Amino acid sequence: MDVFKKCFEFTRAEEYKNSGLYPYFTEIEKVEGNHVWVGGKKILMVGSNNYLGLFDDPKIKAAAIAAVEKYGTSTCGSRFLNGTYSLHVELEKKLAGFMGKEEALTFSTGMQANLGAISALAGRDDVIVLDRMVHASIMDAVRLSYAHIAKFKHNDMKDLEDKLAHQPAEKGKLIIVDGVFSMEGDLSNLPQIVKLAKKYHARLMVDDAHGVGVMGEKGRGTAEHFGLIDEVDLIMTTFSKSFASLGGFVVGDSKIIQYIKHHARALIFSASITPAALGAAGQALEIIQNEPKRRQRLWEITRIMNKELTAMGYHTGNTETPIIPVFINDMEKTFMMWKFLRDYGVFTNPVIAPAVPPEDSLIRTSFTATHSDSDLEFILEGFKKGGKLLGLI
């Protein structure tokens, strides 16, 4: 048997390319605010996670350039050896203070933050209890940890308690959930999860990649939204959403962070975050702290779009965030709707299995604080025309 046999038999992507319905690996030729150019055509972006509209902010770009001028383009080494710059240390102190935790640790990507932290903390004698809908990076991290796995039904607190109750008392228990679920935009039931974690002597980690910068009075995420920052043991987030950069970090008690720092293979055996990314993330943190009007505008847009899409006849699920899923519930029609919107001039993301159950295929929209009222009208008109053409509304 040839190990590459599966590669030569994989034809699905080519089939969709030939039909004109292939939506992935789109080449973006130019970016200007909330517009991108694809195939020479200007398209309004409603598919990025640039929630606060910072990725082309002049202050962010200036901070990235200044960092390159001082430190160069790369560390050319891991944090463990030669790749810890003063920029890393300064940013980690600021992040810990912002998040209300003792210490922070940065990783080169958000995925590495999960891979490193989870696989360092949990082992063969532990059990990880997680929501079935957590991000793929958590799933991969759990596999790397060799810990026992118990999955509970999405946001089902009765099932979570059942899973916790059946774990041996001698095993260490770590509950892991997303704060904001990235496809449907709903929130974890953190108040109940915290109660169950205490009842069954489990630790709790929240992946808040889509929450920090967006949720909470100060933008500290889902835990702040529920008033539970002190009750969550570890919070992880990424720089590739609200921070308009690349990288990730975890925050928690110093003893826990120090252990991760000296045991996380994804940190020790990977080059550290580049100076440009650190400079951009640091400036983004200042804006998140000092410009709350961006969050206020983002939530105004979120309320408008969810209300209007629902009134139009679309089902947007249980979203409570700027991630607004438009459920199509059919894979072929999801691709057709995506294609209509792209041709119309709106960039969205089609989401199909395995990212969601096959019957829950959807168009994922995610909004930005810098979308204008005219942008919103254009998006809604596209959904109205496409939905009627395809018989969705």
Beta strands, then each sheet from edge to edge (+ up, - down):
strand 1: 30-32
strand 2: 35-38
strand 3: 41-45
strand 4: 103-107
strand 5: 126-131
strand 6: 148-152
strand 7: 172-178
strand 8: 203-207
strand 9: 234-238
strand 10: 248-252
strand 11: 323-327
strand 12: 346-347
strand 13: 349-351
strand 14: 362-366
sheet 1: 1+ 2- 3+ 12+
sheet 2: 4+ 10- 9+ 8+ 7+ 5+ 6+
sheet 3: 11+ 14- 13+
end
